[in-house]
Amino acid sequence: MASGANLERPIEYSRTGSLSAVYFLAHAPPGSCYTLPTHSELTALLNMVPELVSRKLGEFYRQNFIGLHKRSVQILDEGALLRLAGRAQR
């Protein structure tokens, strides 16, 4: 039974990336900076637990999909986010 739970986690984690990508594409036009809502507001908007929001922000930043400075985000790789967002619409 434990292995079934482990198989579901990567699927759910992948979905969080898709939802996060959709959010950034809708709110942060490429080349412009977008001020992020508070962490609690962002988790509510994305319907995710705070830990997953933090992980996705960090992952997108490390992969150079987004730039972060304090509470501002800038899309650096629109194509990567579009590919992730496509998964959310399937």
N, C-alpha and C positions, 0 to 999 in steps of 0.2 A: 504494500500500500504506500509506503514511503516513496518508492520509485515513481509512482503515478504522480505524486505531488511535485516531485523534482522535474518531471517531464512538462508539467503545466507552467512552471515558473518562467522558463525562457520565452514561451509564447506570450505570456502576460507582459514580461519585461520588454519584448519587442514591440508590443502594442503601445506601451508608454512612449517609446521613441517616436512612433508614428503620430500619436496624438500631440506630443510636444512639438514635432515638426510642423504639423498643421497649424498649431497655435502661433508659432513664431512667423510662419509665412503670412498669416492673416494680420498680424499686428506689427511686424517689423519689416517694412519694405526694404529690399536690398539697398545697401548704401546709406541708409539712414539709421539713426539710433532710436531705440524704443526703451522707455523707462519701464522696467518691470514692476508689476504690482508687488505688494508685500508677499513674503513667502507663503503666509497662510492664505492670502487671496489667490495666489497662483495655484496652490494645491487644490483649492476649492474649484477654481475655473477648469482645471484639468481633471478633476475628480480622481486625484492620486494622493497617496500618502506622502508626507514631506520628504521622506528618505528617497523615494523614487524621483521626485522632482529634482532634488539635489544631485542625484546620480546622473540624471539625463543632462542637466545643465553642465556638469563637469565633463561628461563624455562628449557632448557637442563641442565644448570649448577645447578639449584636448585633441579632438579630431579636426580642429579648425573649421567647423561648420559655422560657429558663431564667435564673435568677440565679446568679451565681458569686461566692463569697467564699473565697479561698484554695482549699481542697480540698472545700468544701461546695457542693452544687448544690441549687437549689430550682426546681421547675416553676412557671413563671409563666403559660404559655399551654398548658394541657392539650389544648385543641382542636387547636392546630397540631401538637402532637406526635402526637395520635391520627390526624390526617390523614396524616402522614408514616409512622406505624406501619402504617397500612392498606396502604400500598404494599408493605411487606415481606411481607404475608400473601397477596399475589396470586400 
